[in-house]
Each structure stands twice: as C-alpha cells, then as structure tokens.
Amino acid sequence: MAIPKTTKKYLDQRLAKYDEIAHKTVYTAYDAAQTLRQELKSIAKSLLIATDKAYIIAVVPANMRIDLGKLRSAVRAKKVSIPSEKVMVKAFRVKPGAMTAFGGLHKVEVWADKSLLKTKDIIISAGNFTDSVRMKVKDYLKLEEAKLANFAKAGGYKLPARPKTKKSKSGVKKTKKKASGKKKSAKKISKKRR
C-alpha cells in the first residue's frame, strides 16, 4: 500500500522532506520497530490526549512512556486523560491505533518530549497500519510547530531478552527451557500402575 492520500498531501504541501516506508501490518510502535529492525528510540509513539482545554497529540520515543502528571503540568491543564477509541473514530475519523503524530492533519496541537532530540531521524506512522514516514526529528518538530517539554519516563516497550544459553560438554550451545506443566509425584505414578 501507499501512505494515505491525506498524509501525503499534507506533507507535500508543506514541502516536507521524508521517505515513505511500506511494511507489513503493525499495530504498535513496538511492532514497527521489530518489523523495520529499528531501535525503539527511533520510532515515534503518539497518543491522543484530552485536556480540559482541547485535544493534543503527545509524542515520545517508543522506548519511553508518557507521564500524564508531567504532561498535565507542561500543558498547564487542570485535567488530562486518554480519550476512548470511540472519540478517535468519531472526532478524528481515525481507526483506533492509527493516529499519526502529524497533529496538523487534524488541527491538533503537538507536544513532543525533549528525549526525541537525542535521535537524528524518527519513524512516524503515516496514519494506517502498513506505512510509515521517516524524517529528521528537527524537520518534524518544525513542521508540526511542536511544543517541547519533559513528560516522558523510562519504561516504554522493551525488547525481549534473549534466551540463556549454556555450553554442553560437546561445546554446542543449548538453550535452557523451563518445564511446562506440573510434575507428578512418584507416589501417584505407582498407584496408577497397580
């Protein structure tokens, strides 16, 4: 597939420099990182946030989480919350999970965490599940006129740990596996044989 026409038109009209990336269907920033073989910090994770004033899009690297308390302070709101998926569908005509970090598409203010500045390029969902956009972080922030603040905290997605390996006597590495299920006691087995 190709990036949605509305996203392409939005970027092209603003003379944005970007690369289109087609990939298999992904539903999360973590899945995008795995599919594209990218570090989590180079994938943008965007979340629609309802404040007492308006909706905003908060953007953090995929290896971070949004601290709603810090975000509330940054946007100077009395209350912030994550709206239901029904709101996304009704107000923004977006499928749940397909909200892009391009707030200008929806006339929504973008707040980006300062940790995004630690990476040169960022990969952003194009607004569907099969396409993304790669662009320089500085170009993205300028395009969106994003407000920068510190509202991310560690603890976003983590890559799975590799299984522990142990060398056997023959020098071949073997993977340790945990036994599944419960072990039967010797007494129960001997009773069944009678």
N, C-alpha and C positions, 0 to 999 in steps of 0.2 A: 504494500500500500504506500501511499504518499502522505505527507503531513496534511492535516486538514486545510482546506482552501482558506478558511478564515484566518488561521495562524500564518499561513504563507503570505497572504495579502497584508496582514498586519506587519509582519517583519519586512517585506519588500517595500511597502510604502514608506517605512521609516529608514530605508537603506541600511538595514542591519546586516552585519557580516555574520554568517552562520553556515554550518554544514548540516545537511539532513542525514539522519541515521535511521534506516529501516531495520527492524529486528523482529524476532518472534514476539508473540503476545506476552506482555508483562503487566502485572497489576500493582506492583510496589516498586519503590526506589531500590530496594534490596535486590529484587528480581532483575531490574535493569542493570545493576552493577554486575551481577553474576552473568547475565546474558552477554553484555558488552565487554566483559572482562576488564572492568574498570575498578579503581579504588572507590570505596563508598564516599569518601570526601569529595569526589569529583562529580557526584550525582546530586542534583537539586531535589530536595524533598519539600513540596509545597503543601500548605494546609490552609483551607478557608477558615477564617476566624470571624466570629460575630462579636463586635464590641457594642457598648451602649450607644455609640455614635453611628457606626456604619460597619459594613463588611470590609475586611482586609485580607490580603494573602500574605502569610508568613512563610519565609523561605530559609531553610537551613541545609547544610550538607547532610547526606543520608546517614553519616556516622554519628549524628547528633540528634537530640530530642528538643522539642520546644518546651520551655519552662513558661507556662501560662502566667504565673505570677510576675516574672520578669517582663514578659511581653505586655502585660496589663500596665505595669509601671512605665515602660517605654512609650506606649501609645497614649499614656495619660487617660486611661479609661477607668471607670468605676467597676466595670464588669467585662470579662472576655469569656467566650465559650466556643466550643466546636459545634456548629450547626448540624442538624440532621442531614442525611443524604437526600431527603425529600426537598429540602431547601435548595441544595445544589441543583437538583433536577428542575425544580420549578422556577427559581430566580435566575439561574445562570444557564439553563438548558445544557447541562453537562452531565455525562454519566458519572455515577459515583466512582471515585478513583482516577478520573481522567482530567481533573482540574489542573490546568497548566500554571506555571509560575509567571506567565505573562498576564499580569493584572490589567494592563491597558486594554486587553481584548474585552474585558468585562467592566471597564471603567471602575476598577477597584484598586485602591492604594496598595503598594507592595512594601512590606517591611522585610529586610534581609538581615540575617545575623552577620556580625563582623567576621565570624570564622570563615565565611565564604572567601574573604580576601586572601586566605592562606593558599589558595589554589589558583592557577592561571586560567584554566578552562573549566567550564561547567556543562554538564549534560542535563537538559531540561525536557520534560515530557512535552510533546507537541500538541497534546490535547486529545490523544487517543491512546490505545494500548499497544500499538505496533510501530510507532515512530517517535523519534526524539530529535532534539536540536542541540548541536554543540556550538558554543560560542565562548568568547573570552568573558571572564567574570566582569571586568571593568566595562565592557560593551553592554552586557546585560543590565548592570546596575544603572548605567547612563540611560539606556533605552527605557527602562521602567521608572526612571527617576525615583529609585528605591530609597527608602529611608533606612539608614544603618543603625543598628543597636545591638547590645549584647543580651540575647534572650535564649540562647541555646545552652544545653547542658549535655555532658557526655552521657552515653548510654543509648544511642540510637541502634541501628542494626549492627550486628556483629557477624563477621564471617565465621562459619562453623569451624570448630577445632579439628585438626587432622587426627585420625585415629592413632593411638600409641602403637609403636612397632617394637618388636623385641627380636633380637637375632637368635636364631636357633643354633644348635650345635653344628649344623652344616653351613652356617654363615648366611643363610637365606632369611630375610626379614619376614616375620609373621605378624599379622595384625591381631591384637588382643580383642576378643569378643566377649561380651557379657552373656552369660547364660540366661535364656529367657524361660519363664515359667518357674513353677515351684518344684523342688526336688522331693521325690517320695522317700520316705524313710525305709530302712531295711525291714523293719517290723511289718509294715503294710504290704510290702512286696512278698514276704514269706507267707503271710496269711492268704494272699490271693492264689498262691501256687498250690495250696492244700486242697 
